Amino acid sequence: MGTPDFAVPTLIELIGQGHEIAAVYTQPARPKGRGLSAEPSPVAKAARAHSLEVRTPVTLKNAEAQAEFAALGLDAAVVVAYGLLLPKPILEAPTLGCFNLHGSLLPRWRGAAPIQRAIMACDAETGVMAMRMEEGLDTGPVLMAERVAVRRKTYGELHDELARLGADLMVRALAALERGTATECPQAEEGVTYAKKIAKEEARIDWTKSARELDCLIRALSPSPGAWCEARGERLKILYAEPVAGNGAPGEILDDELTVACGDGALRLTRLQRAGKSAMTTSELLRGFPLKKGELLDHHRDV
């Protein structure tokens, strides 16, 4: 049971390890692109490529959907970023239970956007956990975990690393369940935080914040949706930047290499994207959009 790209490696790994996949549950096709034609989820595409049955219920709360699920006679259900709530009858249907792969070190960052929130909060490390699902939001006991250092990774890089690690982790957790050797550790009661969905207004850069905070924000939103500011009235996405020494008015361009003053320190902008264009380096951007030393990038203000 999964929907986005993050869930695909786990499905592929389960197939590769010889597990019998009774069915694949995923979110219904959504309108996408300019033509808004309905596009199946990444998990649906991967499942169909392996000739697996794909189910796309809008809800699992009704008796019919629950009966169809129970009729599969499952040993276990593996859930990765599925996006639908699993009610009690679904959680209780498989013999061994339902197991979720979550992209954080629980109980920190329960909820929808754990990878982005970990980077945004400047966390030094994060990871993936295989856990038993309960009715609460990401509250169940943990079977296995892998930790990784965040360093200077973007959301895109960390997402792909955790998706690969998680696929291996879930397969190992299932093997332990199968052998009867799995140990389940309850989550700590302290340190619970919630990873809310990223709101549109959070992506706008406020240059009065410190270079460290903005570096974390930029990497947390790169490549998508992209942190942004205004330059000469045009929206400019910043996809990568390096914190450097520098002083000036917040948002002021300090040199010819697009170093911008922040509330504390400065950021050298190294990867950017203009509206309707592809991502580009600073030198590529400046050739067609010559921002000059002393110019002020738009301050964050109420719009």
C-alpha positions, 0 to 999 in steps of 0.5 A: 500500500503506497503511492509516491516515488518514495514507495516504489523501491520497497515494492520492487524489493518485495517482488525481488525477494520473492514475496507473493504480492496479493494486491497493490493499493494506491491512491487513484489517478490524479489530474497532472500536467497542463492537459490535466489528464489523469495520471496513475501514481508511481506505485501503480505504474510499477505494479502494472509493469510487474503484472500485479493487481492494482486497487485504487479505493477512495476510502477504506472506511466502508464495509465493502472496501474492508471486506474486499481487503479481508478476502485477500487472506494476507499474512501482512500489509506493507504501507509506505506513504500510502496517503489513506487512513487505515481504520481498525478492521483493515489494521486487524485483517492481516495475520501478522499485522500492517507495517509502515515504513516511515521516513524519520526517527520516530517519535520525531516527525510523525506525519506527512512531511518528515524528510523535509521537516528534518532538514528544515529544522537543521537536524543533524541526523534522520533515518527510516523506521519499520513500525507496526501500525496502530490507529494513532498517527505513526504511534506504533512500536518500532521493529527496525531503524536505520540512521543517516547523517543529513549533512548538506543533502537536499530533500531530493537527495535525502528522499532517494537515499531513505527510499533505498535504505527503507526498502532494504529495512522493510524486507529485513523486518518482514524476514524477522517477522516470518522467522518469529525473531522480530523485536518491537520497541515502543516509541519514546513518550518524549520528543514527539514532533509533527511534520505538517505538510509544507504550506505554500507561504513557507517557501518564501525566503525571509532574508532577515533570518540567519544564513543557517536557517535559510540554508536548511529551508532551501535544501528542505524544499529542493528540488520541489516546491523550491524556496523562492524570493523576488528579483526585479519583480520576478519570482526566483527559486533558489535550489542550492546555496552555501553559507558564507561570511558576509554582512549587509542589509538582509537581501542585499547582493554583496558581490558578482557571485550572487552572495546575498546578506541574511539577518546573520551571515550570508548565502552564496546562491549556486543553483537557481530557477527562473519562472518557466525555465530549467534549473541553472548555475549562477553564471548561467543565470547572470548571463541572461538576468544580470543581477548586480552588486548592491541590488536588494532581493525582495524582503519577505512581506505580507502579500 
